Amino acid sequence: MLKNLFCDLACKAKLDLGFVVDGSGSVGAGNFQKQLKFLAELANAFEISKQETHVGLVVYDHNPKLEFGFDKFYDKQSVINAINQTQYPSGGTRTGKLHF
């Protein structure tokens, strides 16, 4: 499990953990799912709550899309569910358009 790769101090830190995921067509659906699985495992290693770690997710192809912000979910299972339900957009790539 990924949690074993991190020291207890790092995973108990209070932080905003933002993920930016490539959803362009060149990634492929299988690799997109691998990215999401990694992110779900990573998020699982942190203490997620209103007072502790907050998680946000942006997926981009030719357009960036905020899947959820730091203020959307305050429990680990909700974050993991939202990551796992993220749809693969499979569009073209315009990384330079990532302006928020």
C-alpha positions as CSV (number, residue, x, y, z in Angstrom):
1,M,0.0,0.0,0.0
2,L,1.2,3.5,-0.8
3,K,0.7,4.7,2.7
4,N,3.7,2.7,3.8
5,L,5.9,4.8,1.5
6,F,5.3,8.0,3.5
7,C,6.4,8.8,7.0
8,D,3.7,9.4,9.6
9,L,4.7,13.0,10.0
10,A,4.2,13.9,6.4
11,C,0.8,12.2,6.2
12,K,-0.4,14.0,9.3
13,A,0.5,17.4,8.0
14,K,-2.2,20.0,7.5
15,L,-2.1,21.0,3.9
16,D,-4.0,21.7,0.7
17,L,-3.2,18.8,-1.7
18,G,-4.0,19.7,-5.3
19,F,-3.9,17.1,-8.1
20,V,-3.6,18.1,-11.8
21,V,-4.3,15.1,-14.1
22,D,-3.6,14.8,-17.8
23,G,-6.8,13.6,-19.4
24,S,-5.7,14.1,-23.0
25,G,-6.3,11.5,-25.7
26,S,-2.7,10.5,-25.8
27,V,-2.9,9.2,-22.2
28,G,-5.5,6.5,-23.0
29,A,-8.3,5.3,-20.8
30,G,-6.3,2.6,-19.1
31,N,-3.5,5.0,-18.1
32,F,-6.0,7.6,-16.9
33,Q,-7.5,5.0,-14.6
34,K,-4.0,4.2,-13.3
35,Q,-3.5,7.9,-12.5
36,L,-6.8,8.0,-10.6
37,K,-5.9,4.8,-8.7
38,F,-2.5,6.3,-7.6
39,L,-4.2,9.5,-6.5
40,A,-6.9,7.6,-4.5
41,E,-4.1,5.7,-2.7
42,L,-2.1,8.9,-2.1
43,A,-5.2,10.7,-0.7
44,N,-5.9,7.7,1.5
45,A,-2.5,8.2,3.2
46,F,-3.6,11.7,4.6
47,E,-5.9,12.7,7.4
48,I,-8.6,14.5,5.4
49,S,-11.0,16.8,7.4
50,K,-12.1,20.4,7.7
51,Q,-9.2,21.0,10.2
52,E,-6.6,18.9,8.4
53,T,-5.7,18.1,4.8
54,H,-8.0,19.3,2.0
55,V,-7.9,17.8,-1.5
56,G,-8.7,19.3,-4.9
57,L,-8.6,17.8,-8.4
58,V,-8.2,19.4,-11.9
59,V,-8.4,17.3,-15.1
60,Y,-7.2,18.8,-18.3
61,D,-7.3,17.9,-22.0
62,H,-7.9,20.9,-24.3
63,N,-9.7,22.6,-21.5
64,P,-9.0,22.4,-17.7
65,K,-11.9,21.3,-15.6
66,L,-12.1,21.7,-11.8
67,E,-13.5,18.3,-10.7
68,F,-13.6,19.5,-7.0
69,G,-11.9,22.2,-5.0
70,F,-10.3,22.2,-1.5
71,D,-13.7,23.1,0.1
72,K,-15.8,20.4,-1.4
73,F,-15.1,17.3,0.6
74,Y,-14.0,17.0,4.2
75,D,-13.7,13.2,4.7
76,K,-11.4,10.7,3.1
77,Q,-14.1,8.4,1.6
78,S,-15.8,11.3,-0.2
79,V,-12.5,12.4,-1.7
80,I,-11.7,8.8,-2.8
81,N,-15.1,8.3,-4.3
82,A,-14.9,11.6,-6.2
83,I,-11.5,10.6,-7.6
84,N,-12.7,7.2,-8.6
85,Q,-15.8,8.7,-10.4
86,T,-13.7,11.2,-12.4
87,Q,-14.5,10.7,-16.1
88,Y,-11.7,10.5,-18.8
89,P,-12.2,13.5,-21.2
90,S,-9.9,12.1,-23.9
91,G,-9.6,15.4,-25.8
92,G,-6.6,17.1,-27.3
93,T,-3.8,18.6,-25.2
94,R,-3.5,22.3,-24.5
95,T,-1.4,22.4,-21.4
96,G,-0.6,26.1,-22.0
97,K,-4.3,26.9,-21.4
98,L,-4.1,25.9,-17.7
99,H,-4.8,29.3,-16.4
100,F,-7.0,29.4,-13.3
